[in-house]
Structure formats: structure tokens, C-alpha cells
Amino acid sequence: MHYGSNKRPVTVITGFLGSGKTTLLNSLLPEPTLVHTAVLVNEYGKVGLDHHLLRQVEEQTILLGGGCLCCTVRDDLVKVLRDLLNQDQQGVIPVFDRIMIESSGLADPAPILFTILSDPVLQHHFSIDLVIVTVDSVNGHLHLDRQPESLKQVSIADKILLTKTDLASPETIDSLKMRLRTLNPSAEILEVISGKVQPSVLFRPNPAGAGNGNPLDGRAKRPYTEQSHAPGTRSISLTFDHPLDWTAFGLWLSMLLHARGEDVLRVKGLLDVGEEGPVVLNGVQHIIHPPQHLKDWPDQDHRSHLVFIMRDIDPTEIMNSLSAFQNFLGAQPVLLETNMSL
């Protein structure tokens, strides 16, 4: 409960694609003080992957796929939160005392806050306590230069977490901090590596005095429109009919990122490479994180799942390229879903 009321706090975690939102949640959720947290994960495509990774540490994880919470699935957000309340009151789910919402990397946080604060039921049961924005130290300047969604996210933050600071130079980090302070002087900026931050630090009152769980600070009242807010953005979700040749796939992906890396906003996947468990693929633009080999699959579906979120790349180009490479990959790509501009 929050600020002496019986309302459950809602923490919104946002940040551009690949900036470390899921890594942050994976680090936070095992903390004893957050053991009764329910998690909502919003992904751009209908075929989500992040909730599988989070479910390893938090069973009460719900996927909201098929679009951004700020526009196409706002009604779903209301429904899920109301359902959680009903199930909690009926005792059919474990008691939760906090909700964390991981938005898609392309979401504008303001409509999410507006939705919770304006719904006649939700406003009596939930309060917004914090908007946390993750900013990739390596790509932060590029995102702010080219992606208007990144500017919106930073401008509304209570806390800005600079991620991947171990991969960026001190000069880059300092200049990024200076830019972020100009964009949002009231937000507290914290440096984190691999999502490691103490809840006592993350949830402490903001020294600058902004936000601090006050839902009346005007952020949720900022005007917004219903139309597409990320023109030219498309996603494609696909699988393969056989296990992949890992080396050949790595070569294909390297060639793609060399040619169109700045337009590949995000690539992530759970890949069947013929081992007992899947390989977790996680990349943003030109940077691919070290692949993680899991011991087990998260559910009964043991097929590869690969998702690209791109700007100004036709999804058919990805399918055609993979099909042309299938003899080396040892597997034929199978389309699961395409998603056009938000």
C-alpha cells in the first residue's frame, strides 16, 4: 500500500528498445521486499518473449502483447488490472501489494498513467508511485537524436537509469548525463550495470522533489493522440521448422546488422540450436549481447522464436533473406506474425 492509503503502488518501467528494462526487472524481482509484486509486460508484437524470461523469477507475470499500452492495448490494461483486483479479492491468486508495468520500448508513458488515473475503478485501488526510464549509455545519444519516443520517455521520468555503463566511455556517460539533465532537470539519474540497483535506492524519494508518487503532478494530463506515434516501425515474428545452425545464423545476423544495423531497433529470440535448452538472443541495433544458454525451455513450446522490430525495413526482406540462407541455416523460416506501424 502507498503513502498511508490502501492503494497499491504502480511502477511504470519504460525505456527505448533494448535499453535494459527486462534486465532491471530480472534483477529486482528476487528482492525480498518485492516478493509480492505482480508484473505486466507489454510487447509490440503478439508473440512476446520477455515474459518467458521474467516468469523464471516471478510466476505472476502477464503478457500484454499486440501493440503498445499507450494506444492499441490500453483497454487490455484496464481489463487486466481489474481482473487482478477481482482475483485477489476472491483469493484465487497470491496476494500482491505492488504492480510493475514494463512498457514496450516504443511506448509513450503518459497515456499509461492517464489510463490508470482516469479509470473510475482503478483510480480507487492503484496509485502511480514512480516512472522509471532506462537509457542505454552506448546508444542513448543516438536514440535521443533519432527516436522521438525516447525523448517522451525521458521527459516524463522520475528516475533515469543509465544502463550498460560498463560498455560506454566516461566521456560518453558524462555528456549523456548532461543532456538528460537538460531534458528533465528534476529526474534523479542512477548508473546501473546488469540491472543491479537496490530497491531502497530506486524507491527512495527523489532528491530533486519531482514525481515521488504524486499522481497530480500533471504528467498524466499531457495531451496525446490516438494515431500512430512511431511511423515506419514494423515488427516480424518467426520460427523455424528445424534447429538452427548457430554459426550460420550468427553469420547471417552479422551481415544484416552490418548493412542495416541502425534500422534494426531490436532483435530478440529464444532459439533452438539443437541443445537441451534454448539460446537467448538479445540485441539492439549494432550491438548483440553475449548469448545466454538456458538449461530448460520456459514452456512446452520448444520451437525457435525470433522477433525483429525495425524502422523502414519491409518484413518481407527479412523473410526473403532468411529463405535464401536456409541451406546454411539448416532450417526454413516460418512466418508467425507481422505488425505494421504503431
C-alpha positions, 0 to 999 in steps of 0.5 A: 500500500502507498503513502498511508492509503490502501492503494497499491503502488504502480511502477511504470518501467519504460525505456527505448528498445533494448535499453535494459528494462527486462534486465532491471526487472530480472534483477529486482524481482528476487528482492525480498521486499518485492516478493509480492509484486505482480508484473505486466509486460507489454510487447509490440508484437503478439508473440512476446518473449520477455515474459518467458524470461521474467516468469523464471523469477516471478510466476505472476507475470502477464503478457500484454502483447499486440501493440503498445499500452499507450494506444492499441492495448490500453483497454487490455490494461484496464481489463487486466488490472481489474481482473487482478483486483477481482482475483485477489479479492476472491483469493484465487491468486497470491496476494500482491501489494505492488504492480510493475508495468514494463512498457514496450520500448516504443511506448509513450508513458503518459497515456499509461498513467492517464489510463490508470488515473482516469479509470473510475475503478482503478483510480480507487485501488492503484496509485502511480508511485514512480516512472522509471526510464532506462537509457542505454549509455552506448546508444542513448545519444543516438536514440535521443537524436533519432527516436522521438519516443525516447525523448517522451520517455525521458521527459516524463521520468522520475528516475533515469537509469543509465544502463550498460555503463560498463560498455560506454566511455566516461566521456560518453556517460558524462555528456549523456548525463548532461543532456538528460539533465537538460531534458528533465532537470528534476529526474534523479539519474542512477548508473546501473550495470546488469540491472543491479540497483537496490530497491531502497535506492530506486524507491527512495524519494527523489532528491530533486522533489519531482514525481515521488508518487504524486499522481497530480503532478500533471504528467498524466494530463499531457495531451496525446493522440490516438494515431500512430506515434512511431511511423515506419516501425514494423515488427516480424515474428518467426520460427523455424521448422528445424534447429538452427545452425548457430554459426550460420545464423550468427553469420547471417545476423552479422551481415544484416546488422552490418548493412542495416544495423541502425534500422534494426531497433531490436532483435530478440529470440529464444532459439533452438540450436539443437541443445537441451535448452534454448539460446537467448538472443538479445540485441539492439541495433549494432550491438548483440549481447553475449548469448545466454544458454538456458538449461530448460525451455520456459514452456512446452513450446520448444520451437525457435522464436525470433522477433525483429522490430525495425524502422523502414525495413519491409518484413518481407526482406527479412523473410526473403533473406532468411529463405535464401540462407536456409541451406546454411541455416539448416532450417526454413523460416516460418512466418508467425506474425507481422505488425505494421506501424504503431 
